[in-house]
Amino acid sequence: MENKQNQSVQQNQSMSNSAVAENWSPASWRGFTAWQQPSYQDTAALESVTSQLANEPGLVATGEIDRLKKELAAVAKGKAFLLQGGDCAESFAAHSESAIEKSLRVLMQMAVVLTYGGRMPVVKIARIAGQYAKPRSSDFEKKGDVSLPSYRGDIINGVGFTDEDRIPDPARMMTAYQQSVTTLNTMRSLLQGGLANLQEIHQLNLDFAHKYSTTDRFLEMASQIEHSLQFMEACGIAIDSPYLSETRVYTSHEALLLPYEQAFIRQCPETGKWYNRSAHFIWIGDRTRQLDGAHIEMLRGLENPIGLKVGPSMQPDELVTVCQKLNPNNEAGKLTLIARFGAKKINDHLAILVEAVQQAGLNVIWSCDPMHGNTVTAEQGLKTRRYEDIFQEIESFFDIHQKLKSFPGGIHLELTGADVTECTGGAIGLNEADLEARYHTQCDPRLNVDQSIEIAFALSDYLVAGR
């Protein structure tokens, strides 16, 4: 019996290995150029921390990763919609149960609106429990006459503008792991404990619609959802049942810091397949998607669903090649292309890439990141994003896909459940003079609660039109 089990594992492992190119291993990325990596002064400390992490329990289970991939396969087939959102960069100092709850709640509110508006399931993925590293456009930051290494996220160095803060410290990886464990435990407790209660989430959306009652469409849709809930109750469907009061939210982050990511690559003993168990979904950024780079090399051997940021510099033949490299079996739900062009550039670049993917017969999900291409600097020097630019890019994204008969499968937003003032515009009417009131981000500006819910209400019309 034992011999048969061993033979089965070997056969499964062989099938898994045939799905990726030769010579891949969890450490094979080390033979490639790795962009956006810190320079650690104490390599012995780095080795000690990563070895310790490699012996810690994984943050997520392989079964959860497989389940997400199946749900994303429905998105790839146009039968579900992907909502991905959360913090630009998680902060060690801001880590709290209250912050986690607020972030999840805004995703729940958005998901209810999108589910009703799109008449389809919404797959919810949060940028949480691992989004601690950020790529930077420059290796150095300058203030006055002082130049220091750039802040690269709490998992690498400190946000304070001092020599000590900006030294990369491997011990921060252990803190990131421990806080991610706490975040996941809190998430599961909240989601099973009533946070996703449909009636309560709807009431929050109804309050939002009444707050901006001059926008008739918000009230109209909120009223329609209210009538639907009343109809369900009249039919004897208990809207506080576990089926309607619990939901799944998956975790995601940019797989940027490669030594950390490698520590969580584990082989499933039953199948022989390799998983990155630091998150359910991981993505490669626009600055680290080089075909011959270390990030592509690492992620090409994994079973996780993978995201790839696609910006204005991406060429059609390059995109096809990298898709084939990351998804060699052309598996539905495996690969999400996250378009991030900016409102002024999307019309010049997206269509030709969508057509290239269509002509190559590739199974992908197209998702819209309307944040990163629309960052501007306000007069007082703060980075911000205008709601109007953000939604203009979303509109263009949907229009282009509709013309090409391609499914616009998702939205990817940097947002927070906190009442911040980091992005201008929207029904709330924030302007640049308001930014300094509650500008709390450690990196990029995020949509606040009201701006995020407004996106969901406005986007629901496009989902209906796209069906």
FITI-75685 format. One record per residue (C-alpha): chain; x, y, z negated. Coordinates in nm, 4 decimals, padded with zeros to 6 digits, m for minus. Each point is the difference from the previous one (the first is absolute). Example, Ala and Ser with C-alpha at 12.3 -4.5 7.8 and 13.67 -1.06 7.14 Angstrom:
<recs>
REC|A|01.2300|m00.4500|m00.7800
REC|A|00.1370|00.3440|00.0660
</recs>
This chain:
<recs>
REC|A|00.0000|00.0000|00.0000
REC|A|00.2806|00.2387|m00.0945
REC|A|00.1789|m00.0705|00.3306
REC|A|m00.3184|00.0825|00.1942
REC|A|m00.0374|00.3304|m00.1888
REC|A|00.3630|00.0904|00.0669
REC|A|m00.0427|m00.0889|00.3660
REC|A|m00.3114|00.2198|00.0216
REC|A|00.1806|00.2956|m00.1561
REC|A|00.2898|m00.0462|00.2426
REC|A|m00.2386|m00.0101|00.2971
REC|A|m00.1816|00.3130|m00.1188
REC|A|00.3300|00.1740|m00.0597
REC|A|00.1131|m00.0922|00.3509
REC|A|m00.3240|00.1447|00.1451
REC|A|00.0497|00.3185|m00.2023
REC|A|00.3605|00.0343|00.1112
REC|A|m00.0984|m00.0436|00.3656
REC|A|m00.2199|00.3076|m00.0313
REC|A|00.3011|00.2251|m00.0514
REC|A|00.3243|00.0353|00.1862
REC|A|00.3023|m00.2054|m00.1006
REC|A|00.2350|00.0932|m00.2823
REC|A|m00.2550|00.1808|m00.2175
REC|A|00.0309|m00.0184|m00.3758
REC|A|m00.1054|00.2290|m00.2862
REC|A|00.3549|00.1452|00.0091
REC|A|00.0573|00.0115|00.3771
REC|A|m00.0842|00.3721|00.0034
REC|A|00.3393|00.0625|m00.1594
REC|A|00.1632|m00.0606|00.3379
REC|A|m00.1874|00.2967|00.1501
REC|A|00.0134|00.3771|m00.0442
REC|A|m00.2242|00.1024|m00.2895
REC|A|m00.1296|00.3557|00.0244
REC|A|m00.1254|00.2176|m00.2872
REC|A|00.1764|m00.2054|m00.2706
REC|A|00.1566|00.1517|m00.3132
REC|A|00.3698|m00.0331|m00.0726
REC|A|00.0278|m00.1697|m00.3382
REC|A|00.3210|00.0774|m00.1881
REC|A|m00.0214|m00.3052|m00.2268
REC|A|m00.0361|m00.3018|00.2299
REC|A|00.0295|m00.2417|m00.2922
REC|A|m00.3019|00.1618|m00.1663
REC|A|m00.1891|m00.0204|00.3307
REC|A|00.0719|m00.3717|00.0288
REC|A|m00.1010|m00.0590|m00.3619
REC|A|m00.3362|00.1760|00.0386
REC|A|m00.0934|m00.1635|00.3310
REC|A|00.0956|m00.3432|m00.1348
REC|A|m00.2220|00.0597|m00.3008
REC|A|m00.2876|00.1130|00.2218
REC|A|00.0383|m00.3099|00.2163
REC|A|m00.0747|m00.2095|m00.3095
REC|A|m00.3031|00.2022|m00.1069
REC|A|m00.3533|m00.1090|00.0998
REC|A|m00.1217|00.1375|00.3311
REC|A|m00.2450|00.2875|m00.0223
REC|A|m00.2586|m00.1570|00.2316
REC|A|m00.0901|m00.3575|00.0943
REC|A|00.0486|m00.1583|00.3415
REC|A|m00.3690|m00.0914|00.0104
REC|A|m00.0945|00.3667|m00.0405
REC|A|00.2336|00.0950|00.2848
REC|A|m00.1525|m00.2649|00.2256
REC|A|m00.3505|00.1170|m00.0911
REC|A|00.0858|00.3586|00.0914
REC|A|00.1363|m00.1138|00.3353
REC|A|m00.3296|m00.1770|00.0713
REC|A|m00.1943|00.3142|m00.0885
REC|A|00.2279|00.2058|00.2238
REC|A|m00.0595|m00.2488|00.2818
REC|A|m00.3637|00.1146|m00.0104
REC|A|00.1215|00.3595|00.0359
REC|A|00.2119|m00.0980|00.3008
REC|A|m00.3142|m00.1470|00.1578
REC|A|m00.2033|00.3167|m00.0612
REC|A|m00.2144|m00.1582|m00.2708
REC|A|00.1323|00.1924|m00.3026
REC|A|00.1749|00.3287|m00.0775
REC|A|00.3242|00.0629|m00.1898
REC|A|00.0142|00.2676|m00.2684
REC|A|00.3532|00.0506|m00.1306
REC|A|00.0844|00.2831|m00.2342
REC|A|00.1678|00.1156|m00.3154
REC|A|00.2890|00.1941|m00.1381
REC|A|00.2778|00.1399|00.2152
REC|A|00.2507|m00.1272|m00.2566
REC|A|m00.0903|m00.1529|m00.3332
REC|A|00.1566|00.1605|m00.3035
REC|A|00.1364|m00.1668|m00.3113
REC|A|m00.1058|00.2988|m00.2119
REC|A|m00.3560|00.0163|00.1375
REC|A|m00.0636|m00.3728|m00.0458
REC|A|m00.3153|m00.0470|m00.2104
REC|A|m00.3248|m00.1940|m00.0093
REC|A|m00.1900|00.3208|00.0707
REC|A|00.2023|00.0739|00.3155
REC|A|m00.0463|m00.3560|00.1284
REC|A|m00.3740|00.0151|m00.0662
REC|A|m00.0394|00.3307|00.1823
REC|A|00.1943|m00.1246|00.3026
REC|A|m00.2118|m00.3141|00.0247
REC|A|m00.3241|00.1898|m00.0492
REC|A|00.0588|00.2344|00.2927
REC|A|00.0736|m00.3016|00.2228
REC|A|m00.3246|m00.1617|m00.1196
REC|A|m00.1972|00.3147|00.0780
REC|A|00.1483|00.0219|00.3474
REC|A|m00.0565|m00.3699|00.0662
REC|A|m00.3719|00.0195|m00.0849
REC|A|m00.0504|00.2871|00.2445
REC|A|00.2028|m00.1688|00.2743
REC|A|m00.1710|m00.3361|m00.0507
REC|A|m00.3419|00.1585|00.0355
REC|A|00.0979|00.2321|00.2849
REC|A|00.1894|m00.2633|00.1964
REC|A|m00.2395|m00.2881|m00.0773
REC|A|00.3002|m00.2253|m00.0554
REC|A|00.2193|m00.1253|m00.2855
REC|A|00.2846|00.2247|m00.1143
REC|A|00.3356|m00.1561|m00.0892
REC|A|00.1487|00.2083|m00.2819
REC|A|00.3759|00.0306|m00.0419
REC|A|00.1498|00.2421|m00.2518
REC|A|00.3428|00.1601|00.0157
REC|A|00.0665|m00.1135|m00.3548
REC|A|00.2044|m00.2310|m00.2249
REC|A|00.3215|00.0469|00.1959
REC|A|m00.0105|00.3265|00.1976
REC|A|00.3023|00.1397|m00.1808
REC|A|00.2465|00.0603|00.2868
REC|A|m00.0149|00.2706|00.2657
REC|A|00.2068|00.0579|00.3162
REC|A|00.1392|00.3502|00.0380
REC|A|00.0797|00.2139|00.3012
REC|A|00.3274|00.1137|m00.1575
REC|A|00.2497|m00.1722|m00.2284
REC|A|00.0409|00.3222|m00.1993
REC|A|m00.2237|00.2605|m00.1577
REC|A|00.1178|00.3582|m00.0440
REC|A|m00.1158|00.2612|m00.2495
REC|A|00.1908|00.3244|00.0176
REC|A|00.3672|m00.0880|00.0163
REC|A|m00.0477|m00.3453|m00.1556
REC|A|m00.0265|m00.3098|00.2182
REC|A|m00.0924|m00.3389|m00.1488
REC|A|m00.1001|m00.3411|00.1381
REC|A|m00.3683|m00.0068|00.0952
REC|A|m00.2614|m00.1459|m00.2307
REC|A|m00.0975|m00.3390|00.1489
REC|A|m00.2699|m00.1103|m00.2403
REC|A|00.0018|m00.1061|m00.3635
REC|A|00.1191|m00.3504|00.0836
REC|A|00.3292|00.1522|00.1224
REC|A|00.0728|00.3301|m00.1767
REC|A|m00.1593|00.2823|m00.1999
REC|A|m00.2005|00.2939|00.1292
REC|A|00.1870|00.2483|m00.2233
REC|A|00.2474|00.2193|00.1845
REC|A|00.3104|m00.1032|m00.1942
REC|A|00.3075|m00.2077|00.0801
REC|A|m00.1026|m00.2633|m00.2540
REC|A|m00.3578|m00.0317|00.1282
REC|A|00.1027|m00.0427|00.3603
REC|A|00.2435|m00.2887|m00.0570
REC|A|m00.1609|m00.3249|00.1284
REC|A|m00.0560|m00.2307|m00.2967
REC|A|m00.0729|m00.3731|00.0580
REC|A|m00.1716|m00.0255|m00.3396
REC|A|m00.2850|00.2034|00.1461
REC|A|m00.0985|m00.3063|00.2051
REC|A|m00.0813|m00.1862|m00.3205
REC|A|m00.2131|00.2905|m00.1220
REC|A|m00.1842|00.0051|00.3348
REC|A|m00.0686|m00.3728|m00.0323
REC|A|m00.1226|00.0255|m00.3587
REC|A|m00.2301|00.2918|00.0802
REC|A|m00.1300|m00.1850|00.3062
REC|A|m00.0866|m00.2979|m00.2189
REC|A|m00.1940|00.2284|m00.2337
REC|A|m00.1713|00.1706|00.2949
REC|A|m00.1153|m00.3313|00.1470
REC|A|m00.1319|m00.1246|m00.3334
REC|A|m00.1867|00.3276|m00.0481
REC|A|m00.1416|m00.0141|00.3529
REC|A|m00.1334|m00.3512|m00.0455
REC|A|m00.1526|00.0877|m00.3354
REC|A|m00.1699|00.3124|00.1359
REC|A|m00.1327|m00.1654|00.3150
REC|A|m00.1467|m00.2891|m00.1966
REC|A|m00.1262|00.2261|m00.2766
REC|A|m00.2463|00.2161|00.1907
REC|A|00.2080|00.2637|00.1786
REC|A|m00.1348|m00.1243|00.3339
REC|A|m00.3654|00.0092|m00.1149
REC|A|m00.1897|00.1013|00.3122
REC|A|m00.2619|00.2103|m00.1777
REC|A|00.2585|00.2013|m00.1924
REC|A|00.2191|00.0535|00.3054
REC|A|m00.3019|00.1132|00.2004
REC|A|m00.0956|00.2468|m00.2755
REC|A|00.3442|00.1580|00.0260
REC|A|m00.0451|00.0363|00.3759
REC|A|m00.3475|00.1443|m00.0533
REC|A|00.1483|00.2547|m00.2424
REC|A|00.2579|00.0893|00.2646
REC|A|m00.2714|00.0468|00.2654
REC|A|m00.2003|00.2290|m00.2282
REC|A|00.3151|00.1964|m00.0862
REC|A|00.0424|00.0815|00.3691
REC|A|m00.3720|00.0139|00.0818
REC|A|00.0582|00.2542|00.2763
REC|A|00.1500|m00.2872|00.1990
REC|A|m00.3281|m00.1705|00.0942
REC|A|00.1674|m00.3137|00.1366
REC|A|00.1422|m00.0913|m00.3418
REC|A|m00.3409|00.0182|m00.1674
REC|A|m00.1683|m00.1818|00.2865
REC|A|00.2331|m00.2984|m00.0185
REC|A|m00.0009|m00.0098|m00.3802
REC|A|m00.3811|m00.0055|00.0102
REC|A|00.0044|m00.2828|00.2528
REC|A|00.2271|m00.2054|m00.2264
REC|A|m00.2307|00.0783|m00.2940
REC|A|m00.3009|m00.1318|00.1931
REC|A|00.1929|m00.3143|00.0938
REC|A|00.0839|m00.0690|m00.3649
REC|A|m00.3628|00.0542|m00.0983
REC|A|m00.1099|m00.2404|00.2726
REC|A|00.2448|m00.2627|m00.1261
REC|A|m00.1342|00.0326|m00.3531
REC|A|m00.3587|m00.0216|00.1253
REC|A|00.0945|m00.3269|00.1733
REC|A|00.1287|m00.1375|m00.3294
REC|A|00.3706|00.0365|00.0805
REC|A|00.1806|00.0974|m00.3209
REC|A|00.2501|00.2675|00.0970
REC|A|00.1850|m00.0543|m00.3282
REC|A|00.0668|m00.3645|00.0857
REC|A|00.3665|m00.1105|00.0259
REC|A|m00.0350|m00.0152|00.3797
REC|A|m00.0667|00.3755|00.0100
REC|A|00.1913|00.1201|m00.3069
REC|A|00.3369|m00.1633|00.0688
REC|A|00.2291|00.0386|00.2995
REC|A|00.3554|m00.0642|00.1182
REC|A|00.2626|00.2685|00.0415
REC|A|00.3353|m00.1115|00.1372
REC|A|00.3371|00.1635|m00.0672
REC|A|00.2473|00.1467|00.2463
REC|A|00.3148|00.2046|00.0240
REC|A|00.2708|00.0915|00.2478
REC|A|00.2652|m00.2750|00.0001
REC|A|00.2792|00.2545|m00.0123
REC|A|00.2426|m00.1019|m00.2766
REC|A|00.1284|m00.3268|00.1428
REC|A|00.1829|m00.1463|m00.3044
REC|A|m00.3242|00.0323|m00.1996
REC|A|m00.2093|m00.1554|00.2765
REC|A|00.2393|m00.2927|00.0420
REC|A|m00.0330|m00.0835|m00.3688
REC|A|m00.3686|m00.0788|00.0551
REC|A|00.0295|m00.2117|00.3136
REC|A|m00.1039|m00.3460|m00.1141
REC|A|m00.0595|m00.3245|00.1886
REC|A|m00.3319|m00.1737|m00.0490
REC|A|00.0831|m00.3598|m00.1052
REC|A|m00.3158|m00.1405|00.1601
REC|A|00.0449|00.1540|00.3466
REC|A|00.3649|00.1044|00.0193
REC|A|m00.1091|00.3486|00.1093
REC|A|00.1628|00.3173|m00.1299
REC|A|m00.1944|00.2774|m00.1742
REC|A|00.0950|00.3363|m00.1448
REC|A|m00.1841|m00.0171|m00.3303
REC|A|00.0619|00.3623|m00.0984
REC|A|m00.3281|00.0969|00.1742
REC|A|m00.2766|m00.1403|00.2157
REC|A|00.0758|00.2363|00.2902
REC|A|00.3298|00.1730|00.0791
REC|A|00.0912|00.2376|00.2760
REC|A|00.3009|00.1304|00.1899
REC|A|00.0317|00.3769|00.0280
REC|A|00.0581|00.2042|00.3134
REC|A|00.3562|00.0734|m00.1141
REC|A|00.0965|m00.3661|m00.0529
REC|A|m00.1612|m00.1820|00.2950
REC|A|00.3182|m00.0422|00.2087
REC|A|m00.0169|m00.3184|00.2083
REC|A|00.3507|m00.0971|m00.1136
REC|A|m00.0520|00.1280|m00.3537
REC|A|m00.0089|m00.1788|m00.3333
REC|A|m00.3662|00.0765|m00.0773
REC|A|m00.1312|m00.1695|00.3140
REC|A|00.2340|m00.2916|m00.0665
REC|A|m00.1286|m00.0516|m00.3541
REC|A|m00.3716|00.0262|00.0738
REC|A|m00.0035|m00.2115|00.3157
REC|A|00.0360|m00.3189|m00.2045
REC|A|m00.2850|00.0644|m00.2440
REC|A|m00.3574|m00.1279|m00.0145
REC|A|m00.1354|00.3253|m00.1460
REC|A|m00.2146|00.2250|00.2132
REC|A|00.2318|00.2800|00.1124
REC|A|m00.0472|00.3624|00.0936
REC|A|00.2135|00.1937|00.2458
REC|A|m00.0036|00.3789|00.0095
REC|A|m00.0136|00.1243|00.3593
REC|A|00.1027|00.3581|00.0749
REC|A|00.0614|00.2256|00.3028
REC|A|00.3458|m00.1444|00.0715
REC|A|m00.1330|m00.3547|00.0512
REC|A|00.0230|m00.1183|00.3625
REC|A|m00.2541|m00.2485|00.1489
REC|A|00.2532|m00.2739|00.0809
REC|A|00.1624|00.0444|m00.3406
REC|A|m00.3368|m00.0379|m00.1725
REC|A|m00.0813|m00.3197|00.1879
REC|A|00.3397|m00.1464|m00.0879
REC|A|m00.0231|00.0819|m00.3697
REC|A|m00.3568|m00.1375|m00.0165
REC|A|00.1190|m00.3273|00.1502
REC|A|00.2875|m00.0094|m00.2460
REC|A|m00.2158|00.0634|m00.3071
REC|A|m00.2891|m00.2185|00.1154
REC|A|00.1526|m00.2718|00.2191
REC|A|m00.3124|m00.2185|m00.0143
REC|A|m00.2262|00.2941|00.0967
REC|A|m00.2074|m00.0725|m00.3090
REC|A|m00.3128|00.2097|m00.0615
REC|A|00.0243|00.1907|m00.3294
REC|A|00.3778|m00.0255|m00.0196
REC|A|00.1022|00.3384|00.1410
REC|A|m00.1467|00.3469|m00.0546
REC|A|00.1274|00.2907|00.2095
REC|A|m00.0321|00.3180|m00.2066
REC|A|m00.0107|00.2970|00.2376
REC|A|00.1503|00.3211|m00.1441
REC|A|00.0402|00.2625|00.2699
REC|A|m00.1515|00.3233|m00.1267
REC|A|m00.3045|00.1786|00.1393
REC|A|00.2087|00.1807|00.2620
REC|A|00.1771|m00.3096|00.1352
REC|A|m00.2436|m00.2907|m00.0202
REC|A|m00.1647|00.0733|00.3350
REC|A|00.3387|m00.0059|00.1743
REC|A|00.1207|m00.3301|m00.1454
REC|A|m00.2645|m00.2384|m00.1331
REC|A|m00.1837|m00.1055|00.3169
REC|A|00.3080|m00.1270|00.1818
REC|A|00.0960|m00.2123|m00.3018
REC|A|m00.3496|m00.1449|m00.0354
REC|A|00.0005|m00.0895|00.3700
REC|A|00.3406|m00.1685|m00.0306
REC|A|m00.1273|m00.2128|m00.2884
REC|A|m00.3149|m00.0891|00.1942
REC|A|00.1931|m00.0970|00.3122
REC|A|00.2321|m00.2219|m00.2058
REC|A|m00.3022|m00.1753|m00.1542
REC|A|00.1175|00.0659|m00.3548
REC|A|m00.2188|m00.0562|m00.3061
REC|A|00.0426|00.3107|m00.2149
REC|A|m00.2014|00.2287|m00.2229
REC|A|00.0199|00.3693|00.0848
REC|A|m00.0184|00.2224|m00.3086
REC|A|00.0232|00.3787|m00.0198
REC|A|00.2383|00.1777|m00.2387
REC|A|m00.1026|00.3658|00.0457
REC|A|00.2201|00.1227|m00.2853
REC|A|00.3674|m00.0269|00.0929
REC|A|m00.0135|00.1772|00.3348
REC|A|m00.1887|00.2980|m00.1416
REC|A|00.2287|00.1204|m00.2782
REC|A|00.0706|00.3749|00.0007
REC|A|00.1692|00.2416|m00.2393
REC|A|m00.2116|00.2670|m00.1681
REC|A|00.1225|00.3550|m00.0536
REC|A|00.1117|m00.0694|m00.3571
REC|A|00.2116|m00.2920|00.1245
REC|A|m00.2268|m00.2883|m00.1046
REC|A|m00.0672|m00.2834|00.2428
REC|A|m00.3672|m00.0346|00.0857
REC|A|m00.2415|m00.1506|00.2498
REC|A|m00.3142|00.1589|00.1408
REC|A|m00.3200|m00.2016|m00.0200
REC|A|m00.0973|00.1281|00.3438
REC|A|00.3225|m00.1364|00.1568
REC|A|m00.0465|m00.3314|m00.1794
REC|A|m00.3513|m00.0484|00.1298
REC|A|00.0874|00.1246|00.3471
REC|A|00.2549|m00.2816|00.0269
REC|A|m00.2611|m00.2510|m00.1209
REC|A|m00.2457|00.1245|00.2632
REC|A|00.2597|m00.0309|00.2746
REC|A|00.0942|m00.3486|m00.1205
REC|A|m00.3603|m00.1208|00.0265
REC|A|m00.0624|00.1759|00.3319
REC|A|00.3073|m00.1548|00.1617
REC|A|m00.0875|m00.3512|m00.1155
REC|A|m00.3597|00.0395|00.1133
REC|A|00.1096|00.1044|00.3491
REC|A|00.2387|m00.2958|00.0239
REC|A|m00.2564|m00.2446|m00.1443
REC|A|00.2381|m00.0717|m00.2862
REC|A|m00.1174|m00.0372|m00.3604
REC|A|00.1144|00.2767|m00.2389
REC|A|00.0456|m00.2356|m00.2898
REC|A|00.1081|00.2048|m00.2987
REC|A|00.1009|00.3131|m00.1842
REC|A|00.3159|00.0490|m00.2091
REC|A|m00.0054|00.2968|m00.2388
REC|A|00.2159|00.1507|m00.2711
REC|A|m00.2536|00.0881|m00.2671
REC|A|m00.0486|00.0147|m00.3733
REC|A|m00.2847|m00.0319|m00.2440
REC|A|00.1254|00.3126|m00.1781
REC|A|m00.1365|00.3494|00.0550
REC|A|00.3136|00.1352|00.1649
REC|A|00.0484|00.2972|00.2306
REC|A|00.2532|m00.1273|00.2535
REC|A|m00.1875|m00.0032|00.3335
REC|A|m00.1950|00.3013|00.1208
REC|A|m00.3433|00.0207|00.1628
REC|A|m00.3028|m00.2260|m00.0015
REC|A|m00.3385|00.0752|m00.1528
REC|A|00.1745|00.0860|m00.3259
REC|A|00.1590|00.2970|00.1781
REC|A|00.3522|m00.0127|m00.1436
REC|A|00.2469|00.2452|00.1517
REC|A|00.3740|00.0483|m00.0321
REC|A|m00.0443|00.2351|m00.2955
REC|A|m00.1614|m00.2890|m00.1926
REC|A|00.2879|m00.2441|00.0473
REC|A|00.1981|00.0922|m00.3101
REC|A|m00.2998|m00.0544|m00.2318
REC|A|00.0357|m00.3806|m00.0156
REC|A|00.2840|m00.1006|00.2321
REC|A|00.1182|m00.3205|m00.1679
REC|A|00.1422|m00.2239|00.2727
REC|A|00.3642|m00.1090|m00.0272
REC|A|00.0322|m00.0272|00.3758
REC|A|m00.2716|00.0630|00.2605
REC|A|m00.3375|00.1783|m00.0374
REC|A|m00.3052|m00.2218|m00.0599
REC|A|m00.3711|00.0375|00.0602
REC|A|m00.1932|00.0512|m00.3229
REC|A|m00.3201|m00.1864|m00.0916
REC|A|m00.2442|00.2331|00.1766
REC|A|00.2104|00.0223|00.3157
REC|A|00.0318|m00.3802|00.0107
REC|A|m00.3754|m00.0564|m00.0384
REC|A|m00.0646|00.2619|00.2657
REC|A|00.2253|m00.1923|00.2390
REC|A|m00.2058|m00.3145|m00.0640
REC|A|m00.3347|00.1710|00.0644
REC|A|00.1272|00.1657|00.3178
REC|A|00.1715|m00.3174|00.1209
REC|A|m00.3107|m00.2146|m00.0416
REC|A|m00.1603|00.1712|00.3002
REC|A|00.2926|m00.1054|00.2170
REC|A|m00.0291|m00.3587|m00.1193
REC|A|m00.3641|m00.0079|00.1049
REC|A|00.0837|00.1501|00.3410
REC|A|00.2792|m00.2537|00.0504
REC|A|m00.2219|m00.3057|m00.0515
</recs>
